[in-house]
Amino acid sequence: MSWNDSTVNTYERTIPLKIPGYFTLYETLNHFLFPMLPLETSAPRILVIGAGGGQEIISMGKQNHTLEFTGIDPSKLMLQLAKKRIEKEELQNHIHFIHGTVRSLLPNSLFDATTCMLVLHFIPNITQKKEFLKEISRHLKPGAPFFLSTINGVRHTNIFSVQLNAWRHHMLQNQIPSEDWDRFENSFGTEMFPISETDLLAIMGGMWFYSNHSFFH
């Protein structure tokens, strides 16, 4: 899928059919994130990286109308989709969208929590992933939680093949056309770049992320 053409209009319908446990992922995120927000802050500021589509903002905003969101996405069309969905849901939260990347934030912008869901695997190599995560860490208040979900794995290994076979079965069971699966599978190494959990934890452990835990597998 291109994030900058009309195919984004099918995203809301197809993404839950492609990602196993898609809605459960965001429900679990809420259960972990809400108790970690500072009690002394009446309107916690949440940075949503990859906000196009609107799922995080809708999922969190429907549960807590006091949250203030800053949503960033490099795709103008995906941001338009997010705005359309949010308007339909009639959220009462204060929401500010930025068409750009983390570097588009003002240097002194700090947040009470940050999410980066299903984004990191689109960044090509470990060096770039590391710089991306470092940039995010600069915008976290001390002790603020950061929630990250990404595709883990090492391509061309037996376990990754097993993972892909299970994923294929899931998509086809959900009536995703086989040609869409083929495009998805062939995108690894050209559009999507998974990272092993070991490498990811090593990168994050060398930054300001002082304690790293898995919240969803």
C-alpha positions in Angstrom: 0.0 0.0 0.0 1.1 3.5 -0.8 0.4 6.0 2.0 0.0 8.8 -0.6 -2.6 7.5 -3.0 -6.3 6.7 -2.9 -5.7 3.1 -1.5 -5.5 4.7 2.0 -9.3 4.9 1.8 -9.4 1.1 2.3 -7.1 1.2 5.3 -9.7 1.4 8.1 -11.5 -1.6 6.7 -8.6 -3.8 5.8 -6.0 -3.2 8.6 -7.9 -5.2 11.2 -8.2 -8.1 8.7 -4.4 -8.1 8.1 -3.0 -7.6 11.6 -3.9 -10.4 14.1 -5.2 -8.9 17.3 -5.3 -5.4 15.9 -8.1 -4.0 18.2 -6.8 -6.0 21.2 -3.4 -4.3 20.7 -4.9 -0.9 21.2 -7.2 -2.0 24.0 -4.1 -3.4 25.8 -2.3 -0.2 25.2 -5.0 1.8 27.0 -5.0 -0.5 30.0 -1.2 0.0 30.4 -1.0 3.7 29.5 -3.9 5.2 31.5 -2.6 4.2 35.0 0.9 5.5 34.1 -0.3 9.1 33.4 0.6 11.7 36.0 -2.3 12.2 38.4 -1.3 15.8 39.0 -1.9 16.7 35.3 -5.4 17.6 34.4 -4.9 17.4 30.7 -2.1 14.9 29.9 -0.3 15.6 26.6 0.0 12.5 24.4 2.3 12.4 21.3 1.0 9.9 18.7 3.6 9.1 16.0 2.1 7.7 12.9 -1.3 9.2 13.7 -2.7 8.7 10.2 -5.8 6.5 10.3 -6.6 7.8 13.8 -6.8 4.5 15.7 -4.7 5.4 18.7 -6.4 8.8 19.2 -9.9 7.3 18.8 -9.2 4.4 21.1 -7.7 6.6 23.8 -9.9 9.6 23.3 -13.1 7.7 23.7 -11.9 6.5 27.1 -10.6 9.8 28.4 -11.8 13.2 27.0 -9.2 15.1 29.0 -6.2 13.9 27.0 -4.6 16.3 24.6 -3.2 14.8 21.5 -0.4 15.8 19.1 -0.6 13.5 16.1 2.3 13.3 13.5 2.2 11.5 10.2 4.2 12.1 6.9 1.1 11.1 4.8 -1.4 13.9 4.2 -4.0 11.4 3.0 -3.7 9.3 6.1 -4.1 12.4 8.3 -7.2 13.3 6.3 -8.5 9.8 7.1 -7.8 10.3 10.8 -9.6 13.6 10.9 -12.6 12.1 9.1 -12.8 9.2 11.5 -12.3 11.4 14.6 -15.0 13.8 13.4 -17.4 10.9 13.0 -16.6 9.7 16.5 -17.3 13.2 17.9 -14.3 13.2 20.2 -14.1 16.1 22.7 -10.3 16.0 23.1 -8.0 18.7 22.0 -6.2 17.4 19.0 -3.4 19.0 17.0 -2.2 17.3 13.8 1.3 17.8 12.2 2.0 16.8 8.6 5.6 15.7 9.0 7.9 13.7 11.2 9.2 13.8 14.8 11.7 16.4 13.6 8.8 18.7 12.8 8.1 19.1 16.6 9.3 22.2 18.3 12.5 21.4 20.2 11.0 22.2 23.6 7.8 20.1 23.1 7.5 17.6 25.9 4.8 15.0 26.4 3.4 12.9 29.3 3.3 9.8 27.1 4.1 8.8 23.5 2.9 6.0 21.3 4.5 4.7 18.1 2.4 1.9 16.8 3.2 -0.1 13.7 5.7 2.5 12.4 9.2 1.4 13.2 9.3 -1.4 10.7 9.0 1.1 7.9 12.4 2.7 8.8 15.1 0.9 6.7 18.1 0.1 8.9 19.2 0.0 12.5 21.1 3.2 12.3 18.0 5.1 11.1 15.8 3.3 13.6 18.2 4.3 16.4 18.2 8.0 15.4 14.4 7.9 15.1 14.0 6.5 18.6 16.6 9.0 20.0 14.6 11.8 18.5 11.5 10.5 20.2 13.2 10.3 23.6 14.0 14.0 23.4 10.3 14.8 23.6 9.5 12.7 26.6 9.1 14.2 30.1 11.3 12.4 32.7 9.7 9.1 33.5 7.0 9.4 30.8 5.9 6.1 29.2 6.7 5.3 25.6 4.7 2.6 23.9 6.1 1.0 20.7 4.7 -1.8 18.6 6.6 -3.1 15.5 7.2 -6.2 13.5 9.9 -8.3 15.2 11.9 -10.9 13.4 14.9 -11.8 11.4 14.3 -12.4 7.7 15.4 -15.6 6.0 15.2 -17.6 9.3 13.0 -20.6 9.9 11.1 -18.9 12.7 10.3 -15.9 10.4 9.1 -18.3 7.8 6.7 -19.9 10.3 5.6 -16.4 11.3 4.8 -15.5 7.7 3.0 -18.7 7.1 0.7 -18.0 10.1 0.2 -14.5 8.9 -0.7 -15.7 5.4 -3.3 -18.1 6.9 -4.7 -15.3 9.0 -5.1 -12.9 6.0 -6.6 -15.5 3.7 -9.0 -16.6 6.4 -10.2 -13.0 6.5 -10.8 -12.9 2.8 -7.7 -10.8 1.9 -7.0 -11.6 -1.8 -3.9 -13.8 -2.3 -2.4 -11.1 -4.6 -2.6 -8.7 -1.6 -0.8 -11.2 0.5 1.9 -11.7 -2.2 2.4 -7.9 -2.3 2.7 -7.8 1.5 5.2 -10.7 1.7 7.3 -9.2 -1.1 7.4 -5.8 0.8 9.8 -7.2 3.4 13.2 -5.8 2.6 11.9 -3.2 0.2 9.1 -1.3 2.2 9.2 -3.1 5.6 12.2 -3.8 7.6 11.6 -5.9 10.8 14.1 -5.8 13.6 14.8 -8.6 16.1 13.6 -8.1 19.7 17.3 -8.4 20.8 18.5 -5.6 18.6 15.5 -3.4 19.5 16.1 -3.8 23.2 19.8 -3.2 22.7 19.1 0.1 20.9 16.6 1.3 23.5 18.7 0.2 26.4 21.5 2.5 25.2 19.3 5.6 25.3 17.1 7.3 27.9 14.6 4.4 27.9 15.6 3.3 31.4 13.2 0.3 31.7 11.9 -1.7 28.8 9.1 -4.3 29.0 6.9 -6.2 26.6 3.2 -5.3 26.9 1.8 -7.3 23.9 3.0 -10.3 21.8 
